[in-house]
């Protein structure tokens, strides 16, 4: 099955690490890792969490609308207006999280600390 090849590449773990975050797919949470590696929960909607999980699995790939629909709304018929609205909210949420993560990597003088990337 083509969808399973992505899990094989990442392993079958339900916990994925990326860019200073831990995504716990089975536990349903996103956590930001601080300098000591302590995980702090990040507020994120369940739809955004499903979308993020899919995008992390498929990192660097184009993901079709059909694949997104099945990952975020499995077995559900969704009106186009509702889908677009949810995508906008998910994008805003993920952008906010990314900006917060980038800001946390800045040195006190405003320069970016490249050693933590």
C-alpha positions in Angstrom: 0.0 0.0 0.0 1.6 3.4 -1.0 0.6 5.2 2.1 2.6 2.7 4.3 5.9 3.4 2.5 6.0 6.7 4.3 5.7 5.1 7.7 8.5 2.6 6.8 10.8 5.5 6.0 10.2 7.2 9.3 9.8 4.0 11.3 6.6 2.9 12.9 7.0 5.1 15.9 4.1 7.2 17.0 6.5 9.9 18.3 8.3 12.0 15.7 10.9 14.7 16.4 11.5 17.7 14.1 12.8 21.2 14.4 12.8 21.3 18.2 9.3 19.7 18.5 8.0 16.3 19.5 4.8 15.1 17.8 3.0 12.4 19.7 0.6 10.9 17.3 -0.9 8.2 19.5 -1.1 10.5 22.5 -2.5 13.4 20.4 -0.1 16.2 21.3 2.6 18.5 20.0 5.4 19.5 22.4 8.1 22.1 22.1 11.5 20.9 23.4 13.4 23.5 25.5 17.2 23.7 25.8 17.3 20.9 28.3 15.0 18.7 26.2 12.0 19.1 28.4 8.8 18.9 26.5 6.3 21.8 26.9 2.8 21.2 25.4 1.8 23.4 22.4 -1.9 24.4 22.0 -3.1 23.1 18.6 -6.4 21.9 17.3 -7.0 18.2 16.5 -7.4 19.0 12.8 -4.1 21.0 12.7 -2.5 18.1 14.6 -3.7 15.6 12.0 -2.5 17.8 9.2 0.9 18.4 10.8 1.3 14.7 11.4 0.7 14.1 7.7 3.1 16.8 6.6 5.8 15.6 8.9 5.4 12.0 7.6 5.5 13.3 4.0 8.3 15.9 4.6 9.5 17.3 1.3 6.7 15.8 -0.8 3.7 17.3 -2.4 0.6 16.0 -0.7 -2.7 15.7 -2.7 -6.0 17.1 -1.5 -7.4 13.6 -1.4 -4.6 12.4 0.9 -5.1 15.4 3.1 -8.9 14.9 3.2 -8.5 11.2 4.2 -5.9 12.1 6.9 -7.8 15.0 8.4 -11.4 13.9 7.8 -11.3 10.1 7.4 -14.5 8.8 5.8 -16.3 12.1 6.1 -17.8 14.3 3.4 -16.8 17.9 4.0 -18.1 20.9 2.2 -15.5 23.0 0.3 -16.1 26.1 2.4 -15.6 24.2 5.6 -12.5 22.5 4.3 -11.0 25.9 3.2 -11.9 27.5 6.5 -10.2 24.6 8.4 -7.1 24.8 6.2 -6.8 28.5 6.9 -7.1 28.0 10.7 -4.6 25.1 10.5 -2.2 27.2 8.5 -2.5 30.1 10.9 -1.9 27.8 13.8 1.1 26.1 12.3 2.6 29.5 11.2 2.2 30.8 14.8 3.9 27.7 16.2 6.8 28.0 13.6 7.3 31.7 14.4 7.3 31.0 18.1 9.9 28.3 17.6 12.0 30.6 15.4 11.9 33.3 18.0 12.9 31.0 20.8 16.1 30.2 18.8 17.2 33.8 18.8 20.1 35.1 20.9 19.5 38.0 23.4 21.0 40.5 20.9 18.5 39.4 18.2 20.9 37.2 16.2 19.8 33.7 15.3 21.6 30.9 17.2 22.5 28.6 14.4 24.0 26.0 16.8 20.6 25.0 18.0 19.2 24.2 14.6 
